[in-house]
């Protein structure tokens, strides 16, 4: 008899997903240019604050602003690979927020 498979890892809450993106930006090696990193994390901090306040519509708007800024910096001040990883995470979060209406 085989043991049952391990339970799937708990899915991250939207706030945990935002924090993971902030952590990725802050721990990037080599570090992202300070002004760029600060601008990106400030947008994500706004998403986090809106989520905590229960304002999903504002969180979605702030997340879209983050994605637009990220797109503008991709391959310039943010390496394309990192930008792709952040964009994928942001798109997944946006889908969750839009589904939660």
DOFI-320247 format. One record per residue (C-alpha): residue in one letter; x, y negated, z. Coordinates in steps of 0.1 Angstrom, whole numbers. Last residue first. Layout:
BEGIN
@r:a; u:X; v:Y; w:Z
...
***
This chain:
BEGIN
@r:x; u:-157; v:-400; w:-81
@r:x; u:-131; v:-374; w:-71
@r:x; u:-123; v:-364; w:-107
@r:x; u:-109; v:-398; w:-114
@r:x; u:-86; v:-396; w:-83
@r:x; u:-75; v:-361; w:-92
@r:x; u:-68; v:-371; w:-128
@r:x; u:-49; v:-401; w:-116
@r:x; u:-28; v:-379; w:-93
@r:x; u:-19; v:-356; w:-122
@r:x; u:-10; v:-386; w:-144
@r:x; u:12; v:-401; w:-117
@r:x; u:31; v:-368; w:-112
@r:x; u:36; v:-364; w:-150
@r:x; u:47; v:-401; w:-152
@r:x; u:72; v:-396; w:-123
@r:x; u:88; v:-366; w:-139
@r:x; u:89; v:-383; w:-173
@r:x; u:104; v:-414; w:-158
@r:x; u:131; v:-393; w:-141
@r:x; u:139; v:-376; w:-174
@r:x; u:139; v:-409; w:-193
@r:x; u:164; v:-425; w:-169
@r:x; u:149; v:-456; w:-152
@r:x; u:165; v:-489; w:-160
@r:x; u:163; v:-484; w:-198
@r:x; u:151; v:-450; w:-209
@r:x; u:118; v:-455; w:-193
@r:x; u:115; v:-491; w:-179
@r:x; u:84; v:-501; w:-199
@r:x; u:67; v:-468; w:-193
@r:x; u:74; v:-470; w:-156
@r:x; u:58; v:-505; w:-155
@r:x; u:27; v:-491; w:-173
@r:x; u:25; v:-461; w:-150
@r:x; u:27; v:-483; w:-119
@r:x; u:0; v:-505; w:-132
@r:x; u:-21; v:-474; w:-139
@r:x; u:-15; v:-463; w:-102
@r:x; u:-26; v:-498; w:-90
@r:x; u:-58; v:-495; w:-110
@r:x; u:-65; v:-460; w:-97
@r:x; u:-58; v:-470; w:-61
@r:x; u:-82; v:-500; w:-65
@r:x; u:-110; v:-477; w:-76
@r:x; u:-102; v:-452; w:-48
@r:x; u:-107; v:-478; w:-21
@r:x; u:-107; v:-455; w:9
@r:x; u:-85; v:-478; w:30
@r:x; u:-58; v:-451; w:32
@r:x; u:-61; v:-446; w:-6
@r:x; u:-58; v:-484; w:-11
@r:x; u:-27; v:-486; w:11
@r:x; u:-11; v:-456; w:-7
@r:x; u:-17; v:-472; w:-41
@r:x; u:-2; v:-504; w:-29
@r:x; u:28; v:-485; w:-16
@r:x; u:31; v:-470; w:-51
@r:x; u:32; v:-505; w:-66
@r:x; u:58; v:-515; w:-41
@r:x; u:78; v:-484; w:-49
@r:x; u:80; v:-493; w:-85
@r:x; u:90; v:-529; w:-79
@r:x; u:116; v:-519; w:-52
@r:x; u:132; v:-493; w:-75
@r:x; u:134; v:-518; w:-103
@r:x; u:149; v:-545; w:-81
@r:x; u:174; v:-521; w:-66
@r:x; u:186; v:-506; w:-99
@r:x; u:179; v:-469; w:-95
@r:x; u:203; v:-449; w:-73
@r:x; u:226; v:-424; w:-90
@r:x; u:211; v:-402; w:-77
@r:x; u:174; v:-409; w:-71
@r:x; u:165; v:-407; w:-34
@r:x; u:143; v:-438; w:-33
@r:x; u:125; v:-431; w:-65
@r:x; u:119; v:-394; w:-56
@r:x; u:107; v:-404; w:-21
@r:x; u:82; v:-429; w:-35
@r:x; u:69; v:-402; w:-59
@r:x; u:66; v:-378; w:-30
@r:x; u:48; v:-404; w:-9
@r:x; u:22; v:-408; w:-37
@r:x; u:16; v:-371; w:-38
@r:x; u:13; v:-370; w:-1
@r:x; u:-14; v:-398; w:-3
@r:x; u:-33; v:-378; w:-29
@r:x; u:-33; v:-348; w:-7
@r:x; u:-9; v:-320; w:-16
@r:x; u:-22; v:-286; w:-23
@r:x; u:-16; v:-260; w:3
@r:x; u:9; v:-234; w:-8
@r:x; u:-8; v:-204; w:-23
@r:x; u:-13; v:-176; w:3
@r:x; u:13; v:-149; w:2
@r:x; u:4; v:-118; w:-18
@r:x; u:-12; v:-90; w:2
@r:x; u:12; v:-63; w:13
@r:x; u:14; v:-33; w:-10
@r:x; u:0; v:0; w:0
***
